[in-house]
Amino acid sequence: MAELRDILYKVPLVSASGDMSSDITQVCFDSREVEKGALFVAIKGTQVDGHEFIRKAIELGAVAIICQKLPEEIEENVTYVAVKDSAVALGIVASNFYNNPSAQLKLVGVTGTNGKTTIATLLFNLFRKLGYSAGLISTINNQIDDEVIPASHTTPDALTLNKLLRQMVDRGCEYCFMEVSSHAIDQNRIAGVSFKGAIFSNISHDHLDYHKTFDAYIAAKKKLFDGLGSQAFALVNTDDKRGNIMMQNTKASKNTYALKGMADFKSKMMSNTIQGLELEVDNKSVWFRLIGDFNAYNLTAVYGAAVLLGEEKEAVLTTLSSLDGAPGRFEQVISESDITAIVDYAHTPDALKNVLETIAELRTGNEQVITVVGCGGNRDTSKRPLMASIACKLSDKVVFTSDNPRHEDPDEIINDMKKGVSPVDYKKTVVLANREEAIKTACLLAKANDIILVAGKGHEKYQDIKGVKHPFDDKEVLGRMLNLFAN
């Protein structure tokens, strides 16, 4: 419980009327969750306008309302606060209500098209192994030390986020490592949150269904760095040409990492095999369990961030060399057959290209590369032909299938993908909308020593079909099929 005037600290107000000393027992932006003594924040969302539910919130017991437009009928015993942007206000209010937990942690945000989950997860596991209590907020799950809390979004809404950060502080966490999606930044879910540092991995074709233009997508990522304070650090990948753009207006200390160009934290690839990779990091040769160029970037980012957070270089490298990657990220499926099988979350053209190019580097002879790939429904349609084209160019056989079709027809999604297939590549493609049948077919097509890649869903344990999440685990299905045909 807190007084309304305290909860509104630092919220830019347009107008206010009513009792500012009201005791607030709850903050919410979903009218269905309102209880007596609540502050209801009316947000204009992408699907629903919360202003339409102000009356319902009051009927359920809300004593104060934050809104961008005051309702025509004003209730006598209710406090009304008008603001320019309700979403920004919600972030600041949520932070105040939970006593500003982000300021009591060393919170590091990770943004970029690819690599966010791996970087955040590696940082979390690294600092746990170095002896710290830490939290993780990621696509795969949220975690407070050993306790796993299922995640529904890459970055939670402002209320859930601050409640989670509060739990971390109360449990003694010193650090939190957090994926920060472009959607969350654009929707002001991180308004009011204080970051100790931010990492930029890379940016490529994704989420244009939401952002509409690539420039808007870049601008959303950059907003995280624009909001950093002078006591924070910015760490960006300058091998990506947008890396320096991220730092243009930041007040934070500016730091870079790279494999190719000059940088504050520099790695060089020495060897790359199916067992792992060897990097020269700051003139030290280190063996890591992860595989591929993209993971060389991820590891370098983690190393740089840990050093910027004050950790000893040698202890960081020694501990980092013992860690595995994030689930569903270039994860090998162990089977009784002589086939190498890999599950990866690659669901963008750039990520798929990175994974397949890594596989190409690992080939030692005449192994076939067989790729199972689909594209999500109700998402950026322009990447579909690109992903199909990349899969065909870098694979010997390709099975087009359903990913998370959501409310779209899987066959229509696959038809969009096929537009990217050149006539010469048609003979290497198979279409099976049923994902289990597609994985089964890839296993039947594979011979000893071949490599199967099942791309797109990674760690996910479901398929989203017409709003229903049906149980489905690529790793489980792939392992089961391989063992079935091995016997």
C-alpha positions in Angstrom: 0.0 0.0 0.0 1.2 3.5 -0.8 -0.1 7.0 -1.1 -1.1 8.1 -4.6 1.1 11.2 -4.5 4.2 9.0 -3.8 3.2 6.6 -6.6 3.0 9.5 -9.0 6.5 10.7 -8.3 8.3 11.7 -11.6 5.1 11.0 -13.7 4.6 14.0 -16.1 1.1 15.2 -15.3 -1.3 17.1 -17.6 -3.9 17.6 -14.9 -5.1 16.1 -11.6 -8.3 16.3 -9.6 -9.3 14.6 -6.3 -7.6 13.3 -3.3 -3.9 12.8 -3.9 -3.4 11.2 -0.5 -5.6 8.2 -1.3 -4.1 4.9 -0.1 -3.5 2.7 -3.2 -3.6 -1.1 -2.5 -3.1 -2.2 -6.1 -2.0 -0.9 -9.6 -3.5 -2.5 -12.7 -4.2 -1.8 -16.3 -6.6 -4.7 -16.9 -10.0 -3.8 -15.5 -10.9 -7.4 -14.9 -8.2 -7.5 -12.2 -9.4 -4.4 -10.3 -10.0 -4.7 -6.5 -11.1 -2.2 -3.9 -8.5 0.6 -3.5 -6.9 0.1 -6.9 -5.3 2.6 -9.2 -6.4 1.8 -12.7 -4.2 2.9 -15.6 -6.1 3.3 -18.9 -3.8 2.4 -21.8 -4.4 2.7 -25.5 -3.1 -0.7 -26.6 -2.7 -2.2 -30.0 -5.9 -4.3 -29.6 -7.9 -2.7 -26.8 -8.3 0.9 -25.5 -8.4 0.8 -21.7 -10.3 4.1 -21.6 -13.4 2.1 -22.5 -13.2 0.3 -19.2 -12.8 3.2 -16.8 -16.4 2.9 -15.6 -16.0 -0.8 -15.0 -12.8 -0.3 -13.0 -14.6 2.2 -10.8 -17.5 -0.1 -10.3 -15.0 -2.8 -9.1 -13.4 -0.5 -6.6 -10.8 1.7 -8.3 -10.3 4.9 -6.3 -7.9 6.6 -8.8 -7.6 6.7 -12.6 -4.7 7.5 -14.8 -5.7 8.3 -18.4 -4.8 10.3 -21.5 -8.4 11.5 -22.0 -10.7 12.2 -19.1 -14.1 10.5 -19.2 -17.2 12.6 -19.8 -18.7 11.5 -16.5 -16.6 12.3 -13.5 -17.3 10.3 -10.3 -17.2 12.4 -7.1 -15.1 10.2 -4.9 -12.5 9.1 -7.6 -9.2 10.9 -8.3 -8.4 11.5 -11.9 -4.9 12.0 -13.3 -4.5 13.0 -16.9 -1.1 12.3 -18.6 0.3 12.6 -22.1 1.2 8.8 -22.3 -0.5 6.3 -20.0 2.0 3.5 -20.9 5.0 5.7 -19.8 3.0 6.6 -16.6 2.4 2.9 -15.9 6.1 2.1 -16.1 7.0 4.9 -13.6 4.0 4.2 -11.3 4.8 0.4 -11.3 8.4 1.2 -10.4 7.3 3.6 -7.6 4.7 1.2 -6.3 7.3 -1.6 -5.9 9.8 0.8 -4.4 12.1 1.2 -7.4 13.6 -2.3 -7.4 15.7 -1.8 -10.6 17.7 0.9 -8.8 18.5 -1.7 -6.1 20.0 -4.2 -8.6 22.7 -4.2 -11.2 20.3 -4.6 -14.1 21.7 -5.3 -17.5 19.5 -5.2 -20.6 20.3 -7.1 -23.8 18.7 -6.1 -27.1 19.2 -7.1 -30.8 17.6 -9.3 -33.4 19.6 -12.4 -32.6 21.6 -13.5 -29.5 19.6 -11.9 -26.8 18.6 -15.1 -25.0 22.0 -16.7 -25.2 23.8 -13.6 -23.9 21.4 -13.0 -21.1 21.4 -16.7 -20.1 25.2 -17.0 -20.2 25.5 -13.9 -18.1 23.1 -15.3 -15.6 24.8 -18.6 -15.4 28.2 -17.0 -15.3 27.4 -14.8 -12.3 25.7 -17.6 -10.5 28.9 -19.7 -10.9 31.0 -16.7 -9.8 29.0 -16.9 -6.5 26.4 -14.2 -6.9 22.7 -14.3 -6.4 21.1 -13.3 -9.7 17.9 -13.0 -11.7 17.1 -13.7 -15.3 14.3 -12.4 -17.5 14.3 -14.1 -20.9 12.2 -15.6 -23.7 12.7 -19.1 -22.3 11.9 -18.4 -18.7 12.3 -16.0 -15.8 14.5 -17.1 -12.9 15.5 -16.1 -9.4 18.5 -18.1 -8.6 17.3 -21.8 -8.9 13.6 -20.9 -9.0 12.1 -21.0 -12.5 9.2 -18.8 -13.3 7.5 -19.4 -16.7 7.7 -16.5 -19.2 4.8 -15.5 -21.5 6.7 -12.6 -23.2 10.3 -11.9 -23.9 10.0 -8.7 -21.8 7.1 -8.7 -19.3 4.6 -5.8 -19.0 5.7 -3.0 -16.6 3.7 -4.3 -13.6 4.9 -7.9 -13.9 8.4 -6.7 -14.6 8.7 -4.5 -11.5 7.0 -7.1 -9.3 9.5 -9.7 -10.5 12.4 -7.3 -9.9 11.0 -6.6 -6.4 11.0 -10.4 -5.7 14.7 -10.5 -6.9 15.7 -7.7 -4.5 13.8 -9.2 -1.6 15.5 -12.6 -2.3 19.0 -10.9 -2.1 19.8 -10.8 -5.8 22.6 -8.5 -6.7 22.3 -8.8 -10.5 19.6 -9.3 -13.1 20.1 -10.0 -16.8 17.2 -9.2 -19.0 16.2 -9.5 -22.6 14.7 -6.3 -23.9 12.6 -6.7 -27.0 11.9 -4.0 -29.5 8.1 -4.3 -28.7 8.8 -3.7 -25.0 10.8 -0.6 -25.7 8.3 0.8 -28.2 5.4 0.1 -25.8 7.3 1.7 -22.9 7.2 -1.4 -20.8 10.7 -0.4 -19.4 9.7 3.2 -18.6 10.9 4.0 -15.1 13.4 1.1 -15.1 17.0 1.9 -14.2 19.7 0.0 -16.1 23.3 -0.5 -15.0 24.2 -1.5 -18.6 22.8 -2.4 -22.0 24.2 -4.7 -24.7 23.5 -4.5 -28.4 24.1 -7.8 -30.3 23.0 -7.1 -33.9 20.0 -6.1 -36.0 18.5 -7.7 -39.1 15.2 -8.4 -40.7 12.5 -9.0 -38.1 9.2 -7.7 -36.6 8.4 -5.5 -39.6 4.8 -6.6 -39.1 4.8 -4.5 -36.0 7.4 -1.7 -36.6 6.4 -1.3 -40.4 9.9 0.0 -41.4 13.4 -1.1 -40.7 14.3 2.5 -39.5 11.5 2.3 -36.9 12.8 -1.1 -35.7 16.3 0.4 -35.3 14.9 3.5 -33.6 13.1 1.2 -31.0 16.4 -0.6 -30.2 18.3 2.7 -29.9 15.8 4.1 -27.4 17.2 1.7 -24.8 20.6 3.3 -25.1 19.2 6.8 -25.3 17.7 6.3 -21.8 20.8 5.1 -20.1 22.3 7.2 -17.3 25.8 8.5 -17.0 26.7 5.8 -14.4 25.7 3.0 -16.8 27.6 1.3 -19.6 26.7 0.7 -23.3 28.3 -2.3 -25.0 27.7 -2.7 -28.7 28.8 -5.0 -31.5 30.6 -2.7 -34.0 30.9 -5.5 -36.6 27.3 -4.7 -37.1 27.1 -1.3 -38.9 24.3 -0.1 -36.7 26.4 -0.7 -33.5 27.7 2.9 -33.4 24.2 4.3 -34.1 23.1 2.8 -30.8 25.6 4.9 -28.9 25.0 8.3 -30.7 22.9 10.0 -27.9 23.7 7.9 -24.9 25.0 9.3 -21.6 26.5 6.0 -20.7 30.1 5.0 -21.0 30.7 3.7 -24.6 32.2 0.3 -25.1 32.6 -2.0 -28.1 33.1 -5.6 -29.0 33.9 -7.3 -32.3 35.5 -10.3 -34.1 36.6 -8.4 -37.2 37.1 -4.7 -36.5 38.9 -2.9 -33.8 37.1 -2.9 -30.4 37.5 -2.6 -26.7 36.8 -6.4 -26.4 38.2 -8.3 -29.3 38.0 -12.1 -30.1 39.5 -14.1 -32.9 38.2 -17.4 -34.0 40.9 -20.1 -33.8 38.9 -23.2 -34.5 35.3 -24.3 -34.8 34.1 -27.9 -34.5 31.0 -29.8 -33.6 32.5 -30.2 -30.1 33.0 -26.4 -29.5 35.1 -23.5 -30.5 38.5 -22.0 -29.6 38.7 -18.2 -29.3 41.6 -15.9 -28.7 40.1 -13.3 -26.3 42.3 -10.4 -25.2 45.3 -12.5 -26.4 44.3 -15.5 -24.3 43.4 -18.8 -26.0 40.2 -20.3 -24.6 38.1 -23.3 -25.5 34.3 -23.0 -25.2 31.5 -25.5 -25.5 29.4 -23.3 -27.8 29.6 -23.5 -31.6 29.8 -21.1 -34.4 30.6 -17.5 -35.3 27.4 -16.2 -33.8 28.3 -17.7 -30.5 31.8 -16.2 -30.7 30.0 -12.9 -30.8 27.7 -13.9 -27.9 30.7 -15.0 -25.7 32.6 -11.9 -26.5 29.6 -9.7 -25.4 29.3 -11.7 -22.2 33.0 -11.4 -21.5 32.9 -7.6 -22.1 29.9 -7.1 -19.9 31.3 -9.1 -17.0 34.6 -7.1 -17.1 32.6 -3.8 -17.2 30.7 -5.1 -14.2 34.0 -5.4 -12.3 34.9 -9.1 -12.6 38.4 -10.4 -13.1 39.2 -11.3 -16.7 40.8 -14.6 -16.0 38.0 -15.8 -13.7 35.4 -14.8 -16.3 37.1 -16.7 -19.1 37.7 -19.8 -17.0 34.1 -19.9 -15.8 32.6 -19.0 -19.2 34.5 -21.9 -20.8 32.6 -24.4 -18.6 29.1 -23.2 -19.6 26.6 -24.5 -22.1 24.4 -22.3 -24.2 20.7 -21.5 -23.8 18.2 -24.3 -24.5 17.0 -24.5 -28.1 20.0 -22.5 -29.4 22.1 -24.7 -31.6 21.2 -27.6 -29.3 22.4 -31.0 -30.4 19.9 -33.9 -30.0 21.6 -37.0 -28.8 20.4 -40.2 -30.5 21.4 -43.8 -31.1 21.9 -43.1 -34.8 25.0 -41.8 -36.5 23.1 -38.6 -37.6 23.9 -35.2 -36.2 20.7 -33.5 -35.2 20.3 -29.8 -34.2 17.4 -27.8 -32.9 17.7 -24.0 -33.2 15.3 -21.1 -32.5 16.4 -19.4 -35.8 13.2 -17.7 -37.0 14.7 -14.8 -38.9 16.6 -14.8 -42.2 19.8 -13.7 -40.6 19.6 -16.3 -37.7 18.9 -19.1 -40.2 21.8 -18.0 -42.4 24.1 -17.9 -39.4 23.1 -21.4 -38.2 23.4 -23.0 -41.7 26.7 -21.3 -42.4 28.0 -22.6 -39.1 26.9 -26.1 -40.1 28.7 -25.7 -43.5 31.9 -24.9 -41.6 31.5 -28.1 -39.5 31.1 -30.4 -42.5 34.1 -32.7 -43.0 33.0 -34.7 -46.0 30.0 -35.5 -48.2 27.4 -35.2 -45.4 24.0 -33.9 -46.5 22.4 -31.0 -44.7 18.6 -31.5 -44.3 16.7 -28.5 -43.0 13.2 -28.5 -41.6 11.8 -24.9 -41.5 8.6 -22.9 -41.4 7.5 -19.4 -40.6 5.2 -18.0 -37.9 1.7 -16.9 -38.8 0.4 -13.3 -38.1 3.9 -12.0 -38.3 6.2 -10.3 -40.8 5.3 -11.9 -44.1 8.2 -10.4 -46.1 10.8 -12.6 -44.4 9.1 -15.8 -45.5 10.5 -16.0 -49.1 13.9 -14.9 -47.7 14.0 -17.7 -45.2 13.0 -20.3 -47.8 15.7 -19.0 -50.2 18.4 -19.2 -47.5 17.4 -22.7 -46.5 17.6 -23.9 -50.1 20.9 -22.3 -50.9 22.6 -23.6 -47.8 21.0 -27.1 -47.5 21.0 -30.2 -49.7 17.3 -31.0 -48.9 14.6 -28.8 -47.3 11.3 -29.7 -45.7 8.9 -26.8 -45.6 6.5 -27.1 -42.7 4.3 -25.3 -40.2 5.8 -23.3 -37.4 3.3 -21.5 -35.2 0.6 -20.7 -37.7 -1.5 -18.9 -35.2 -4.6 -17.7 -37.0 -3.2 -18.2 -40.5 -3.6 -21.1 -42.9 -0.3 -23.1 -42.7 -0.5 -23.9 -46.5 -0.7 -20.2 -47.3 2.3 -19.4 -45.1 4.3 -22.2 -47.0 3.1 -20.8 -50.3 4.6 -17.4 -49.3 7.9 -19.2 -48.5 8.0 -21.0 -51.8 8.0 -17.7 -53.6 11.7 -17.4 -52.6 12.7 -20.8 -54.1 14.5 -20.6 -57.4 13.4 -23.1 -60.1 16.7 -24.9 -59.8 16.1 -25.5 -56.1 12.6 -26.9 -56.4 13.8 -30.5 -56.7 15.4 -30.4 -53.3 12.3 -29.3 -51.4 9.5 -31.2 -49.8 6.3 -29.7 -48.3 4.6 -31.3 -45.3 2.5 -28.9 -43.2 2.3 -31.4 -40.3 5.4 -30.6 -38.3 5.8 -34.1 -36.8 5.6 -35.6 -40.3 8.1 -33.1 -41.6 10.6 -34.0 -38.9 9.9 -37.7 -39.5 10.6 -37.3 -43.2 13.8 -35.5 -42.6 15.0 -38.4 -40.4 14.0 -40.9 -43.2 15.9 -38.9 -45.7 19.0 -38.8 -43.6 21.9 -41.3 -43.8 24.8 -41.9 -41.5 26.8 -38.8 -40.8 24.2 -36.5 -42.3 23.2 -33.3 -40.4 19.5 -32.4 -39.7 18.5 -28.9 -38.6 15.1 -28.3 -37.2 14.7 -24.5 -37.2 12.3 -21.9 -35.9 10.9 -23.0 -32.5 13.9 -24.0 -30.4 13.0 -24.2 -26.7 9.2 -23.8 -27.3 7.1 -26.8 -26.1 4.0 -26.0 -28.1 2.5 -25.1 -31.5 0.2 -22.1 -31.6 -2.7 -23.1 -33.8 -5.8 -20.8 -33.9 -5.2 -19.4 -30.5 -4.6 -22.9 -28.8 -1.1 -24.0 -27.7 -0.8 -27.7 -28.6 2.0 -29.6 -26.9 4.9 -29.9 -29.3 8.6 -30.2 -28.6 11.0 -30.2 -31.6 13.8 -31.8 -29.5 11.6 -34.6 -28.2 10.1 -35.4 -31.6 13.4 -35.3 -33.4 15.1 -37.6 -30.8 12.2 -40.0 -30.9 12.2 -40.3 -34.7 15.9 -40.7 -34.9 15.9 -43.5 -32.3 12.9 -45.1 -34.0 14.6 -45.4 -37.3 18.0 -46.4 -35.8 16.5 -49.6 -34.4 
